[in-house]
Amino acid sequence: MLPVGRIADALQQQWCSPEADPFALAYGSAKGPASFLADLSAFLQRRTQAPTSPNELMVSNGNSGMLDLVTRMVCKRGDTVLAEDPTYFLAKGIFADVGVQLVGLRMQPDGLDVEQLEQYLQTGQKVSMLYSVPIYHNPTGISLSSAKMAKVVDLAEKYNFVILSDEAYLVLHYGGGGSLPPKSFFEYDKGRGRVISIGSFSKILGPGLRLGWVNASASWIQRISEHPIPESGGGYSPFAAASIHFLLKQPKLAPSAPALPPIDSHLDHLINTYRSRCSALSAALRATFPGTPFLEPQGGYFIWFPLPHDINADDLLKFSRSINYPLKFLPGNWCGTTSTHGPYIRLAFSFYNEQELKEGVSLLHSLISQYQASKQ
Ligand SMILES: Cc1ncc(COP(=O)(O)O)c(C=O)c1O
């Protein structure tokens, strides 16, 4: 699914034409090139149906880099950061490195438990930041409802904390049941400067690009772009931004035949493929483990699946490794913030075709049988 041909086309257009701009190789503006931000804002607007202003965007080196930078800007060592429980497992390492205390909030079918959040805040415990993956959450696939997003921003305003919204899966919406594409958390900020949304090209073009964006109030964009790192380095990933810019540009066709930029047809292809993979994996899980409840997500990469018989996924992984078993899954506990998620596994459907996913589910079934037999 990594679009080598499209990247090659974009590189050709950007670097091999007589108009190639050599300054794209120089230190750039700390926010990223203005023309790139204009095309990025149009892309986000098309794909999320939410108005997105170029003044509220800057180029980033992907969400991992911004998780670190924003956390360091907002928090100091020992501060409390709230997060969904479970959460994106590699973010935990970044927070540990900054030295903040992570406190988990329960997940519900419509996202984090806002009542629990409010009760926590009412205790008077100071919270510096809420880290959320609100759209097609990693690992559960759940999305935070718009009513909850609005409420969380109200709470952030009342209790004076920042929301760092990790939107790595924002535009990977598969559209089940005629549902609308989700909007960025920043859409609910309404000028209060509480929400910093971070988005990434990693899941739609390729993580090797190290390219993403920040969508936040103009004053936050100013503050982040004035950080010594983008100031000294001339913005984030200028080569990657220049190299894929062609994919975000409207093709120069006759005005009678307006066409969307190449990234849209690529994204449509990804969405169709991932939708089929998600259905194939869900169908295989339902057929193989009848009666086991799990959410079939409407976007993103993951299914959060409870193992039958309350099997502990860490033990199952240990057993699987001990017999060199050819199956990959992430044990739920790796994603835990406050509580444990022993019987859960995170299954990613993005990487495998439908046949491989079906085979993967029978492998899982057989692994569980072998594991149970080994216990008797
Ligand atoms: C929730 C979440 N945030 C961040 C990342 C990493 O993003 P990036 O490649 O933009 O650094 C991932 C990748 O799996 C992710 O799932």
The ligand as a Gaussian input file, in Angstrom:
#p B3LYP/6-31G(d) Opt

LIG

0 1
 C       -1.893000       7.010000      17.479000
 C       -0.596000       7.129000      16.779000
 N        0.143000       8.231000      16.950000
 C        1.327000       8.391000      16.349000
 C        1.840000       7.411000      15.531000
 C        3.168000       7.649000      14.875000
 O        2.965000       8.695000      13.948000
 P        4.124000       9.268000      13.048000
 O        4.559000       8.188000      12.116000
 O        3.469000      10.424000      12.344000
 O        5.222000       9.697000      13.931000
 C        1.115000       6.240000      15.318000
 C        1.652000       5.152000      14.488000
 O        1.303000       4.004000      14.624000
 C       -0.141000       6.101000      15.956000
 O       -0.896000       5.016000      15.791000

